Amino acid sequence: MKKLLVCLLAVSVLVLGACGGGKPKADPNDLTRGMDRKIVMGYSQIGAESEWRTACTNSVKAAAEEWNIELIFSDAQQKQENQLQAIRSFIQQKVDIIAFTPVVETGWEAILKECLDAKIPTICVDRSIQGSDRQAANPGDMNDPDNWFTAFIGSDMEQEGNRAAQWMINNVPNLLPGKSVYNIAELQGTVGSSAQTGRFKGFRDTLGIPSADATGTSSDGKYKIILSQTGNFTRAEGNQVMEAFMKSDGASIDVLFAHNDDMAIGAIGAIQEAGRVPGKDIVIIGIDAVKGAFEAMIAGTMNASIECNPLLGPQVMDTAVKLLTGQTVPKWVVSQESDYDQANAAEAYPSRQY
């Protein structure tokens, strides 16, 4: 009888130990940070067209690993049809949440409503969609594009255009003294992307040029956009378009405004080949603040870069967890950014992560 009681007691101890009081403890390796389970995220990235985009992708992947989120990543190779296909695949796989960076602003209503029907929240990253002001002033109104996605994480693209124009107004008269009018060449980003439309409009708004006009003169008559063409955010196309600019009006250009640093860096070679000195004969302003731009500013071949922060991965993962745990998330999570030029580039360069 004693042996039987000892055996029963031992079994009871084992059972209670296994149950942990009724429920076994979950392995932390199976949990997403801040959740009671591991979540799956589908992410559609537009491609790898620039240093900035590569930094953004690396940030997303690193943050997913840190948060212990299973990431299904898709590279759209600059094609919206690839993004639509990827997002439909995410829906079919019943992921917990979808994040995407739209190649262009239009053509998203149907796919995002499919996500809504599947009750999968969506995070728009870096670039937004047409008609969105990231506010969702009319919740529930499905004619409002802000209700098609759950949250937006990224920069104010119009403000970046504003900042580029303001830097030019503050500095170009001192860099190129004695001129009554400064002629500007512009390298636009991918036409139809929110980065292109925002920077295009913001730059013109600050100068007092109609935001729909590719070329035009500022309201004070001091600045004139004489050339404007897309370079699709790539270094190679920035070089090609700038080469054409230099052949047609190279002697007249005083300022180059590029919608990103990669195009600005590509343009430097074309300016040098045409016999002019980048950073001196032609003031060069880019956007993104990637390491290549800092190196060019330190070398004196580029004058300024307006920061657009690509390290959005932690914000994406944090926002995803908050959405899936029912926490309140602002419609627009705005990035924190600065402006850089030859005066502060060398000091800031060692701490740059991209």
TIROPA-832366 format. One record per residue (C-alpha): z negated, x, y negated; residue in one letter. Coordinates in nm, 3 decimals, always signed. Each point is the difference from the previous one (the first is absolute). Layout:
N
        up      east     north   drenvex
         Z         X         Y         A
...
//
This chain:
354
        up      east     north   drenvex
    +0.000    +0.000    +0.000         M
    -0.088    +0.286    -0.237         K
    +0.335    +0.166    +0.069         K
    +0.179    -0.328    -0.070         L
    -0.182    -0.043    -0.335         L
    +0.084    +0.356    -0.103         V
    +0.366    -0.057    +0.084         C
    +0.008    -0.326    -0.196         L
    -0.166    +0.166    -0.300         L
    +0.250    +0.287    +0.006         A
    +0.293    -0.241    +0.014         V
    -0.144    -0.198    -0.292         S
    -0.034    +0.316    -0.209         V
    +0.360    +0.098    +0.074         L
    +0.134    -0.344    -0.088         V
    -0.196    -0.020    -0.326         L
    +0.109    +0.353    -0.091         G
    +0.364    -0.083    +0.064         A
    -0.023    -0.321    -0.202         C
    -0.186    +0.162    -0.288         G
    -0.199    -0.313    -0.046         G
    +0.297    -0.221    +0.087         G
    +0.299    +0.182    -0.157         K
    +0.129    +0.356    +0.053         P
    +0.046    +0.215    -0.306         K
    +0.363    +0.048    -0.106         A
    +0.150    +0.344    +0.009         D
    +0.048    +0.112    -0.365         P
    +0.335    +0.145    +0.103         N
    +0.120    -0.355    +0.065         D
    -0.100    -0.130    -0.344         L
    +0.169    +0.013    -0.336         T
    -0.235    +0.118    -0.272         R
    -0.185    -0.300    -0.146         G
    +0.104    -0.235    +0.283         M
    -0.118    -0.111    +0.344         D
    +0.338    +0.075    +0.160         R
    +0.300    +0.228    -0.039         K
    +0.281    -0.146    -0.210         I
    +0.375    +0.053    +0.012         V
    +0.208    +0.048    -0.316         M
    +0.378    -0.009    -0.025         G
    +0.130    +0.214    -0.286         Y
    +0.361    +0.001    -0.127         S
    +0.073    +0.304    -0.217         Q
    +0.328    +0.027    -0.190         I
    +0.084    +0.353    +0.115         G
    -0.057    +0.362    -0.101         A
    +0.214    +0.039    -0.310         E
    -0.239    +0.221    -0.198         S
    -0.311    +0.219    +0.002         E
    -0.189    -0.302    -0.133         W
    +0.105    -0.226    +0.285         R
    -0.091    +0.261    +0.262         T
    -0.344    +0.038    -0.159         A
    -0.045    -0.379    +0.003         C
    +0.096    -0.024    +0.369         T
    -0.232    +0.288    +0.096         N
    -0.285    -0.166    -0.192         S
    +0.051    -0.330    +0.184         V
    +0.011    +0.165    +0.342         K
    -0.307    +0.217    -0.068         A
    -0.199    -0.295    -0.133         A
    +0.089    -0.216    +0.302         A
    -0.138    +0.272    +0.227         E
    -0.313    +0.035    -0.211         E
    -0.065    -0.377    +0.003         W
    +0.087    -0.017    +0.372         N
    +0.280    -0.248    -0.060         I
    +0.290    -0.018    +0.244         E
    +0.307    +0.056    -0.219         L
    +0.347    -0.116    +0.101         I
    +0.215    +0.191    -0.248         F
    +0.366    -0.071    -0.079         S
    +0.234    +0.212    -0.219         D
    +0.265    -0.225    -0.156         A
    +0.228    +0.289    -0.103         Q
    +0.062    -0.167    -0.338         Q
    +0.136    -0.322    +0.153         K
    -0.159    -0.336    -0.064         Q
    +0.150    -0.147    +0.317         E
    -0.200    +0.257    +0.198         N
    -0.316    -0.114    -0.176         Q
    +0.063    -0.366    +0.074         L
    +0.061    +0.083    +0.366         Q
    -0.318    +0.210    +0.016         A
    -0.219    -0.270    -0.158         I
    +0.135    -0.264    +0.239         R
    -0.085    +0.236    +0.284         S
    -0.355    +0.037    -0.137         F
    -0.032    -0.381    -0.003         I
    +0.120    -0.022    +0.360         Q
    -0.255    +0.268    +0.098         Q
    -0.273    -0.209    -0.167         K
    -0.137    +0.286    -0.208         V
    -0.312    -0.071    -0.205         D
    +0.149    +0.096    -0.336         I
    +0.332    +0.120    -0.145         I
    +0.053    +0.249    -0.283         A
    +0.340    +0.081    -0.146         F
    +0.170    +0.182    -0.287         T
    +0.310    -0.200    -0.101         P
    +0.324    +0.194    -0.042         V
    +0.116    -0.251    -0.262         V
    -0.169    -0.289    -0.181         E
    +0.207    -0.292    +0.129         T
    +0.050    -0.165    +0.340         G
    -0.364    -0.025    +0.114         W
    -0.081    -0.371    -0.020         E
    +0.106    -0.098    +0.354         A
    -0.167    +0.289    +0.187         I
    -0.325    -0.023    -0.196         L
    -0.018    -0.373    +0.065         K
    +0.045    +0.079    +0.370         E
    -0.308    +0.224    -0.031         C
    -0.189    -0.283    -0.169         L
    +0.099    -0.242    +0.277         D
    -0.127    +0.252    +0.256         A
    -0.325    +0.031    -0.203         K
    +0.047    +0.376    -0.034         I
    -0.115    +0.139    -0.338         P
    +0.241    +0.235    -0.178         T
    -0.061    +0.292    -0.235         I
    +0.280    +0.104    -0.234         C
    -0.032    +0.377    -0.062         V
    +0.135    +0.205    -0.294         D
    +0.301    -0.219    -0.081         R
    -0.015    -0.373    -0.064         S
    +0.241    -0.293    +0.030         I
    +0.201    -0.187    -0.260         Q
    -0.189    -0.260    -0.199         G
    -0.340    +0.149    +0.077         S
    -0.247    +0.088    -0.272         D
    -0.268    +0.072    +0.265         R
    -0.222    -0.277    -0.135         Q
    +0.068    -0.316    +0.209         A
    -0.079    -0.225    -0.295         A
    +0.085    -0.310    +0.205         N
    -0.160    +0.032    +0.346         P
    +0.176    -0.216    +0.255         G
    +0.322    -0.031    -0.200         D
    +0.261    +0.139    +0.239         M
    +0.254    +0.031    -0.281         N
    -0.220    +0.281    -0.135         D
    +0.091    +0.331    +0.173         P
    -0.358    +0.120    -0.048         D
    -0.105    -0.251    +0.265         N
    +0.241    +0.144    +0.257         W
    -0.211    +0.313    +0.057         F
    -0.379    +0.040    +0.019         T
    -0.060    +0.309    -0.214         A
    +0.188    +0.271    -0.189         F
    -0.109    +0.366    -0.014         I
    +0.174    +0.235    -0.240         G
    +0.090    +0.109    -0.349         S
    +0.107    -0.183    -0.312         D
    +0.365    +0.111    -0.007         M
    +0.067    -0.138    -0.347         E
    -0.299    +0.188    -0.133         Q
    +0.140    +0.321    +0.152         E
    +0.320    -0.057    -0.198         G
    -0.211    -0.066    -0.309         N
    -0.194    +0.323    +0.053         R
    +0.318    +0.204    +0.047         A
    +0.146    -0.134    -0.324         A
    -0.326    +0.054    -0.188         Q
    -0.023    +0.361    +0.122         W
    +0.355    +0.053    -0.127         M
    -0.077    -0.150    -0.341         I
    -0.315    +0.212    -0.034         N
    +0.153    +0.330    +0.109         N
    +0.379    +0.022    -0.027         V
    +0.015    +0.034    -0.383         P
    -0.217    +0.312    +0.029         N
    +0.194    +0.142    +0.296         L
    +0.340    -0.062    -0.159         L
    -0.063    +0.005    -0.377         P
    +0.258    -0.073    -0.266         G
    +0.185    -0.286    +0.171         K
    +0.036    -0.346    -0.150         S
    +0.102    -0.162    +0.331         V
    -0.091    +0.102    +0.355         Y
    +0.253    -0.084    +0.272         N
    -0.145    -0.103    +0.336         I
    +0.154    +0.011    +0.348         A
    -0.171    -0.212    +0.265         E
    -0.006    +0.036    +0.378         L
    -0.097    -0.339    +0.140         Q
    -0.163    -0.063    +0.335         G
    +0.143    -0.224    +0.271         T
    +0.145    -0.297    -0.185         V
    -0.190    -0.319    +0.074         G
    -0.324    +0.172    +0.104         S
    -0.312    -0.089    -0.197         S
    -0.044    +0.368    -0.091         A
    +0.346    +0.008    -0.156         Q
    -0.025    -0.333    -0.180         T
    -0.352    +0.066    -0.128         G
    +0.062    +0.354    -0.127         R
    +0.335    -0.102    -0.147         F
    -0.158    -0.288    -0.194         K
    -0.320    +0.180    -0.100         G
    +0.187    +0.297    -0.146         F
    +0.222    -0.228    -0.208         R
    -0.281    -0.230    -0.111         D
    -0.186    +0.293    -0.155         T
    +0.313    +0.115    -0.182         L
    +0.094    -0.347    -0.117         G
    +0.325    -0.009    +0.198         I
    +0.092    -0.331    +0.171         P
    -0.132    +0.025    +0.355         S
    +0.329    -0.125    +0.146         A
    +0.211    +0.272    -0.166         D
    +0.090    +0.318    +0.190         A
    +0.071    +0.186    -0.325         T
    -0.115    -0.057    -0.356         G
    -0.187    +0.130    -0.303         T
    -0.373    -0.030    -0.068         S
    -0.123    -0.236    -0.271         S
    -0.082    +0.295    -0.228         D
    +0.343    +0.156    +0.057         G
    -0.143    +0.332    +0.130         K
    +0.072    -0.031    +0.373         Y
    +0.326    -0.096    +0.166         K
    +0.060    -0.051    +0.373         I
    +0.358    +0.119    +0.041         I
    +0.026    +0.027    +0.380         L
    -0.173    -0.192    +0.278         S
    +0.083    -0.001    +0.371         Q
    -0.183    -0.026    +0.331         T
    -0.086    +0.308    +0.203         G
    -0.173    -0.211    +0.270         N
    -0.323    +0.198    -0.032         F
    +0.143    +0.299    +0.192         T
    +0.026    +0.362    -0.106         R
    +0.358    +0.030    +0.125         A
    +0.127    -0.301    -0.195         E
    -0.199    +0.102    -0.307         G
    +0.191    +0.328    +0.008         N
    +0.337    -0.170    +0.052         Q
    -0.044    -0.255    -0.279         V
    -0.135    +0.260    -0.243         M
    +0.297    +0.222    +0.079         E
    +0.229    -0.286    -0.105         A
    -0.208    -0.060    -0.313         F
    +0.027    +0.367    -0.098         M
    +0.377    -0.007    +0.042         K
    +0.041    -0.311    -0.214         S
    -0.267    +0.035    -0.271         D
    -0.203    +0.307    +0.089         G
    +0.001    +0.152    -0.348         A
    -0.137    -0.324    -0.151         S
    -0.300    -0.053    +0.230         I
    -0.343    +0.077    -0.150         D
    -0.228    -0.178    +0.248         V
    +0.021    -0.087    +0.371         L
    -0.217    -0.287    +0.120         F
    -0.004    -0.020    +0.380         A
    -0.163    -0.292    +0.183         H
    -0.152    +0.250    +0.243         N
    -0.066    +0.373    +0.023         D
    +0.237    +0.066    +0.289         D
    +0.299    -0.109    -0.208         M
    -0.130    +0.204    -0.294         A
    -0.032    +0.309    +0.219         I
    +0.349    -0.057    +0.138         G
    +0.132    -0.028    -0.356         A
    -0.146    +0.336    -0.102         I
    +0.259    +0.187    +0.208         G
    +0.287    -0.197    -0.152         A
    -0.125    +0.074    -0.352         I
    -0.025    +0.371    +0.076         Q
    +0.348    +0.008    +0.153         E
    +0.136    -0.157    -0.318         A
    -0.143    +0.286    -0.205         G
    -0.290    -0.181    -0.166         R
    -0.373    +0.077    +0.040         V
    -0.207    -0.276    +0.165         P
    -0.336    -0.049    -0.166         G
    +0.124    +0.151    -0.327         K
    +0.350    -0.117    -0.089         D
    -0.061    -0.325    +0.188         I
    -0.349    -0.146    +0.021         V
    -0.060    -0.136    +0.352         I
    -0.242    -0.283    +0.075         I
    -0.057    -0.127    +0.356         G
    -0.233    -0.240    +0.177         I
    -0.222    +0.052    +0.308         D
    -0.179    +0.333    -0.069         A
    +0.090    +0.160    +0.334         V
    -0.064    +0.369    +0.064         K
    +0.364    +0.089    -0.059         G
    -0.028    -0.140    -0.352         A
    -0.314    +0.205    -0.066         F
    +0.181    +0.312    +0.116         E
    +0.290    -0.081    -0.233         A
    -0.235    -0.065    -0.293         M
    -0.182    +0.328    +0.063         I
    +0.340    +0.177    +0.016         A
    +0.099    -0.166    -0.328         G
    +0.304    -0.185    +0.137         T
    -0.160    -0.346    -0.018         M
    -0.211    -0.137    -0.284         N
    -0.201    -0.298    +0.123         A
    -0.074    -0.221    +0.298         S
    -0.167    -0.340    -0.011         I
    -0.221    -0.043    +0.306         E
    +0.066    -0.270    +0.258         C
    -0.265    +0.044    +0.267         N
    +0.140    -0.008    +0.357         P
    -0.332    +0.047    +0.180         L
    -0.036    -0.371    +0.065         L
    -0.096    +0.014    +0.368         G
    -0.378    -0.036    -0.046         P
    +0.047    -0.297    -0.234         Q
    +0.239    -0.163    +0.248         V
    -0.243    +0.031    +0.292         M
    -0.303    -0.104    -0.205         D
    +0.185    -0.305    -0.132         T
    +0.113    -0.093    +0.353         A
    -0.357    +0.005    +0.133         V
    -0.128    -0.204    -0.294         K
    +0.271    -0.262    +0.047         L
    -0.066    -0.030    +0.373         L
    -0.375    -0.033    -0.051         T
    +0.033    -0.273    -0.261         G
    -0.098    +0.210    -0.302         Q
    +0.139    -0.062    -0.347         T
    +0.285    +0.234    -0.091         V
    +0.173    +0.015    -0.340         P
    +0.363    -0.101    +0.008         K
    +0.095    +0.334    -0.158         W
    -0.185    +0.320    +0.094         V
    +0.117    +0.237    -0.276         V
    +0.039    +0.377    +0.057         S
    -0.178    +0.251    -0.226         Q
    +0.243    +0.248    -0.161         E
    +0.042    +0.267    -0.271         S
    +0.276    +0.171    -0.201         D
    +0.087    +0.369    +0.033         Y
    +0.209    +0.248    -0.197         D
    +0.033    +0.374    -0.052         Q
    -0.334    +0.008    -0.183         A
    -0.212    -0.114    +0.299         N
    +0.224    +0.050    +0.307         A
    -0.130    +0.345    +0.101         A
    -0.364    -0.110    -0.015         E
    +0.062    -0.316    +0.204         A
    +0.239    +0.150    +0.258         Y
    -0.255    +0.155    +0.245         P
    -0.164    -0.338    +0.060         S
    +0.322    -0.194    +0.063         R
    +0.027    -0.156    +0.347         Q
    +0.369    -0.093    -0.021         Y
//
